[in-house]
Amino acid sequence: MFLRSQKLWTLVLILAIGSRVTHSLHFDLHSGRTKCIAEDIKSNSMTVGKYSVDNPHEGHDLPQSHKISVKVTSSSGNAYHHADQVASGQFAFSAMEAGDYMACFSAVDHKPEVTISIDFDWRTGVQSKSWATVAKKSQVETMEFEVKSLLDTVNSIHEEMFYLREREEQMQDLNRSTNNKMAWLSLLSLFVCVGVAAMQYLHLKTFFEKKKVI
């Protein structure tokens, strides 16, 4: 019993560590181009993003050619964040709909072509919560802080499991609906083929009777 409980807690800890991984990216964007990053977010989940352009000339103002435009949209096309010609920025919102959210980065066209380096940090769900701030305000002990953080992570995993189960049921309903439509389409095609064959048979029979072949 103790070994089984130990394995269970090991699994929970592995999932907890995995769920705390931050979606931190560093990528290059060429002038006149657009690059988009997608994140699957469930409804009513909090998401936070922060981006900044690396200054190629430290100690000087960022060149106008290195400023970017950023737009964050949902799968249905609703805009949640939009910024033009900026060097850095951030966004935070609660997703009203489930699906893939796109963060698109665009650079103005410039001759000669320049390469812009961008740092992008995107956190969703439990990752977007700043537990360090909570710990600082309440002055809780380290162990209590870790327990609260772990419980929040476990709750997030639990909600994610229900979300995946709901998505699976939706896919099963879609498969059943598609199979039913294909069955009716096959049956209709069969009736059409039989009808066409019957009409051809009657036409040929009438034709040969007129020719007195039969």
SVG drawing of the C-alpha trace seen along z (x, -y; Angstrom):
<svg xmlns="http://www.w3.org/2000/svg" viewBox="-41 -56 67 68">
<polyline fill="none" stroke="black" stroke-width="0.4" points="0.0,0.0 2.9,-2.4 4.7,-1.5 1.5,-2.2 1.0,-5.6 4.6,-6.5 4.3,-5.7 1.1,-7.8 2.8,-10.8 5.8,-10.4 3.4,-10.5 1.7,-13.7 5.1,-15.3 6.2,-14.5 3.0,-16.0 3.4,-19.0 6.9,-19.7 5.9,-19.2 3.0,-21.5 5.2,-24.3 7.3,-24.4 7.2,-27.9 6.6,-28.5 9.7,-30.7 10.8,-31.2 13.6,-33.0 13.2,-33.3 14.3,-35.5 12.0,-37.5 13.0,-38.9 11.8,-42.3 8.6,-42.2 7.7,-38.8 5.1,-37.5 5.6,-34.6 2.7,-33.1 2.8,-31.0 -0.2,-28.9 -1.3,-27.9 -4.2,-25.6 -6.2,-27.2 -9.3,-26.0 -12.2,-28.3 -12.1,-30.4 -8.3,-29.9 -6.0,-32.8 -3.2,-33.4 -0.3,-35.9 2.3,-36.8 5.3,-39.1 7.6,-39.9 10.6,-42.1 12.9,-42.8 16.7,-42.4 18.4,-45.7 21.3,-45.1 23.0,-48.3 23.1,-48.3 23.2,-51.7 21.3,-53.3 17.6,-53.6 16.1,-50.7 16.1,-51.4 12.7,-51.9 13.4,-49.0 13.5,-46.6 10.1,-47.5 7.3,-45.0 3.5,-44.7 1.9,-42.0 -1.7,-40.6 -3.3,-37.9 -6.5,-36.3 -8.7,-33.3 -9.6,-30.5 -12.8,-32.4 -10.9,-35.5 -11.6,-37.6 -8.7,-40.0 -7.4,-40.0 -4.3,-42.1 -3.0,-44.4 0.1,-46.6 1.8,-48.4 5.5,-49.4 6.6,-48.5 9.8,-47.2 8.2,-45.3 4.8,-44.6 2.6,-42.2 -0.9,-40.9 -3.2,-39.1 -6.7,-37.9 -9.1,-35.2 -10.0,-33.0 -13.7,-33.1 -13.6,-30.2 -11.6,-27.1 -9.3,-26.4 -6.0,-27.5 -5.0,-31.1 -2.5,-32.7 0.2,-35.3 1.4,-36.8 4.6,-39.0 5.1,-41.2 8.0,-43.4 7.9,-46.3 9.5,-45.8 13.1,-47.2 15.9,-47.4 18.4,-46.0 16.7,-43.1 17.3,-43.0 16.9,-40.2 15.0,-40.9 15.5,-38.7 12.5,-38.4 12.0,-36.9 8.5,-35.6 7.2,-34.2 3.6,-32.8 2.1,-31.2 -1.4,-29.6 -3.4,-28.3 -1.5,-27.6 1.7,-28.8 0.2,-32.3 -0.3,-32.7 2.5,-34.4 2.8,-32.3 5.9,-34.2 3.8,-37.3 1.3,-35.4 4.1,-34.0 5.7,-37.5 2.4,-39.1 1.3,-36.5 4.7,-35.7 3.9,-32.0 6.6,-29.4 8.4,-27.7 6.7,-24.3 3.2,-25.9 4.1,-27.8 5.1,-24.6 2.0,-22.8 -0.3,-25.6 1.6,-25.6 1.4,-21.9 -2.3,-21.8 -3.0,-24.5 -1.0,-22.5 -2.9,-19.3 -6.2,-21.2 -5.1,-22.4 -4.2,-18.9 -7.6,-17.7 -9.4,-20.4 -7.2,-19.6 -8.3,-15.9 -12.0,-16.9 -11.3,-19.2 -9.6,-16.4 -12.4,-14.1 -14.9,-16.6 -12.9,-17.1 -12.8,-13.3 -16.6,-13.1 -17.0,-15.8 -14.7,-14.0 -16.7,-10.7 -19.9,-12.6 -18.4,-14.0 -17.2,-10.5 -20.7,-9.0 -22.4,-11.9 -19.9,-11.5 -20.4,-7.7 -24.2,-8.1 -24.0,-10.6 -21.7,-8.3 -24.1,-5.4 -27.1,-7.5 -25.0,-8.7 -23.9,-5.1 -27.6,-4.0 -28.6,-6.9 -25.9,-6.1 -27.0,-2.5 -30.6,-3.6 -29.4,-5.9 -27.3,-3.2 -30.2,-0.7 -32.6,-3.3 -30.1,-4.2 -29.6,-0.5 -33.4,0.1 -33.9,-2.8 -31.1,-1.6 -32.6,1.9 -36.1,0.5 -34.6,-1.7 -32.6,1.1 -35.6,3.5 -37.8,0.9 -35.1,0.3 -34.6,3.9 -38.4,4.6 -38.8,1.8 -36.0,3.3 -37.7,6.6 -34.5,8.2 -36.4,9.7"/>
</svg>
